[in-house]
Amino acid sequence: MVPALRYLSGACSRARGGFPGGFSAACRPAQGRPWPLCQGGRRASTRSFDVVIIGGGIVGLASARALILRHPTLSIGVLEKEKHLAVHQTGHNSGVIHSGIYYKPESLKAKLCVQGAALIYDYCKQKGISYKQCGKLIVAVEQEEIPRLQALYERGLQNGVQGLRLIQQEDIKKKEPYCRGLMAIDCPYTGIVDYRQVALSFAQDFQEAGGYVLTNFEVKDIEMAKEIPSRSKDEMKYPIIIRNTKGEEVQCQYVVTCAGLYSDRISELSGCNPDPQIVPFRGDYLLLKPEKCYLVKGNIYPVPDSRFPFLGVHFTPRMDGSIWLGPNAVLAFKREGYKPFDFNARDVMDIIIKSGLIKLVFQNFSYGVNEMYKACFLSATVKHLQKFIPEITVSDILRFYSAQDSGCRMEVRSSVLMV
């Protein structure tokens, strides 16, 4: 496996600068349609690509789209383990288009968020995808939060976030009539969108440009092809073999992994370091009754506590007109488990044995206990929400919605916590 490690590592670094010329595939899919698993000029269980992207979520599909538009002569394939695309992280998040206010100035996260917000708005306009630029208030409800709020405002200005204002109580009421607060950051550039719809549009762009999408392809192994006399020169041109759980194979020159909550495991399969390892946290959202949705116009967020990697419980309007309240952040016992009792033995063992979770728990014990308490008792979450909108009551809550929210997914390496 050592030669494979070296090749894959080199492929990753070379991919940043560009790729060699592509090849003419034996067959092409109909425009806008995925390539069937058993179609091809070679034997039915094997296909060859210049580049394979593992993961059919929004990151994998955006990467595939960008690659094929920049390098149209390459043959590129996307492998997705599920029957449909974008059904996990992409379809289980709050749908907020963040403006980039939270991140450290000059950091890659800050640059990506600010530029990405502008790009997603432009893309949605171009493709006719519905979105709402409904804005966001980050509200200080306690005097001690005001210095943190002002520091966050300065950070947003340094990051180049558009239209930021510091507003007082009177202006808070103008923006959100039912919200109370001492001071707030008005961030009009924040919006909402259905990210799964965006991801499926990326997939359509990718396929119409000649790309291939292979669903029901759960990657089990990645290895280098052995140089044996029976293999043709054409086969050795694509020395990386990706095998799925059914024994079917795909060959390629380069691999890009975008495997979401399985990124560390796929990284390990490809010969790279599995650190930082993923510890899944589930976010439970409350849903406001339709007759009470008038209480919230746009996104309402608390002032974040820099000690923790979460933005706190907030009010989030959705594209369907509903209002989500939350999330909390509780440890999940399955990586793609969206219900409280979803369980996977391997995932739990990885959490206990391989991650830095124990150190994390001891460092944030009181916060964790509070999150578990709020997850168990609805009234505790509602009491927190009433700090912002006092009119909300327990009877106004319709039901729970569980999501593995990107803001609640953590990667842990020793004591280092990364969102």
Salt bridges, closest charged atoms under 4 A:
GLU82 OE2 - LYS81 NZ 2.87
GLU82 OE2 - HIS88 NE2 2.74
ASP171 OD1 - LYS174 NZ 3.62
ASP186 OD2 - ARG165 NH2 2.96
ASP186 OD1 - LYS175 NZ 3.52
ASP205 OD2 - ARG65 NE 2.83
ASP205 OD1 - LYS127 NZ 2.91
ASP221 OD2 - ARG243 NH1 3.33
GLU223 OE2 - ARG243 NH2 2.99
ASP234 OD2 - ARG42 NH2 2.66
GLU235 OE2 - ARG43 NH1 3.39
GLU249 OE1 - ARG43 NH2 3.83
GLU249 OE2 - ARG243 NH2 2.91
ASP264 OD1 - ARG335 NH1 2.63
ASP284 OD1 - ARG282 NE 2.96
ASP305 OD2 - ARG307 NH2 2.64
GLU336 OE1 - LYS81 NZ 2.89
GLU336 OE1 - HIS88 NE2 3.23
ASP347 OD1 - ARG265 NH2 2.70
ASP347 OD1 - ARG335 NE 3.84
ASP350 OD2 - ARG265 NH2 2.74
ASP350 OD2 - ARG335 NH2 3.96
ASP350 OD1 - LYS354 NZ 3.72
GLU371 OE2 - LYS374 NZ 3.12
ASP396 OD1 - LYS292 NZ 3.97
